[in-house]
Amino acid sequence: MASKYGFTQSLKELRFLLCQTSEHSAATRSFLSKSYPTMKKHNPYTPILIREASGVEPKVYARYEFGKEKMVPLKGLDDKAIENKVTELVKASSI
């Protein structure tokens, strides 16, 4: 997992948006509880934000150089699929 979460230089921020209680955010909560420590350990200077709001659908945002952002919805995905989507975002250089 270490090599999957080696963020590119152009990634400036990774932001997760999820509901703290709903069933459709359960996989995202599970993914974050397992993967956040590894991501932060390998990228100590890149902000990884977790935003919780009641009733929202889970999403992940990646902000790159020059303020460009990309969003990927995570609703209906399992842990492995979420890991693949996040890996794609953090490996991308920008939009």
C-alpha positions as CSV (number, residue, x, y, z in Angstrom):
1,M,0.0,0.0,0.0
2,A,2.9,2.3,0.6
3,S,3.7,2.8,-3.1
4,K,0.0,3.3,-4.0
5,Y,-0.1,6.4,-1.7
6,G,3.1,8.1,-2.7
7,F,1.4,11.3,-3.8
8,T,2.6,13.3,-6.9
9,Q,4.2,16.7,-6.4
10,S,1.3,18.4,-8.1
11,L,-1.3,17.1,-5.6
12,K,-1.8,19.8,-3.1
13,E,-4.7,18.4,-1.0
14,L,-6.9,15.3,-0.7
15,R,-10.4,15.9,0.8
16,F,-13.0,13.3,1.8
17,L,-16.6,14.2,2.3
18,L,-18.9,11.7,4.0
19,C,-21.7,11.1,6.4
20,Q,-20.7,10.0,9.9
21,T,-23.7,7.7,10.4
22,S,-25.3,6.7,7.0
23,E,-24.9,3.3,5.4
24,H,-23.8,4.6,2.1
25,S,-20.7,6.1,3.7
26,A,-19.8,3.0,5.7
27,A,-17.3,1.7,3.2
28,T,-15.6,5.2,3.0
29,R,-15.4,5.3,6.8
30,S,-13.9,1.8,6.9
31,F,-11.4,2.7,4.1
32,L,-10.3,5.8,6.0
33,S,-9.8,4.1,9.3
34,K,-7.5,1.6,7.6
35,S,-5.7,3.8,5.1
36,Y,-5.4,7.2,6.6
37,P,-2.4,6.4,8.8
38,T,-0.5,5.0,5.9
39,M,-1.4,7.9,3.5
40,K,-0.3,10.5,6.2
41,K,2.9,8.6,7.1
42,H,4.1,8.7,3.4
43,N,2.8,12.2,2.7
44,P,3.3,14.2,5.9
45,Y,3.2,17.6,4.2
46,T,0.1,17.1,2.0
47,P,-3.2,18.0,3.8
48,I,-5.6,15.0,3.9
49,L,-8.9,16.4,5.1
50,I,-11.9,14.5,6.3
51,R,-15.2,16.5,6.3
52,E,-18.3,14.9,7.9
53,A,-21.8,16.2,7.2
54,S,-25.1,14.6,8.0
55,G,-26.8,13.0,5.0
56,V,-24.1,13.7,2.3
57,E,-23.0,11.1,-0.2
58,P,-19.4,10.1,0.0
59,K,-16.9,11.8,-2.3
60,V,-13.2,12.4,-2.6
61,Y,-11.7,15.6,-4.0
62,A,-8.2,16.1,-5.2
63,R,-6.8,19.6,-5.5
64,Y,-3.8,20.0,-7.8
65,E,-1.5,22.9,-8.8
66,F,-3.1,26.1,-10.0
67,G,-6.3,25.3,-8.0
68,K,-7.6,22.6,-10.3
69,E,-9.8,20.1,-8.7
70,K,-11.2,16.7,-9.5
71,M,-14.0,14.9,-7.7
72,V,-14.9,11.2,-7.6
73,P,-18.2,9.9,-6.0
74,L,-17.7,7.0,-3.7
75,K,-21.3,5.9,-3.1
76,G,-21.9,2.2,-3.7
77,L,-18.2,1.3,-3.8
78,D,-16.5,-1.2,-1.5
79,D,-13.1,-0.7,0.2
80,K,-11.1,-2.1,-2.7
81,A,-12.9,0.1,-5.3
82,I,-12.4,3.2,-3.1
83,E,-8.7,2.4,-2.8
84,N,-8.5,2.1,-6.6
85,K,-10.3,5.5,-7.1
86,V,-8.1,7.3,-4.6
87,T,-5.0,5.8,-6.1
88,E,-6.0,7.1,-9.5
89,L,-6.6,10.5,-8.1
90,V,-3.3,10.8,-6.2
91,K,-1.2,9.4,-9.2
92,A,-2.8,11.9,-11.6
93,S,-0.6,15.0,-12.2
94,S,-3.6,17.2,-12.8
95,I,-6.8,17.5,-14.8
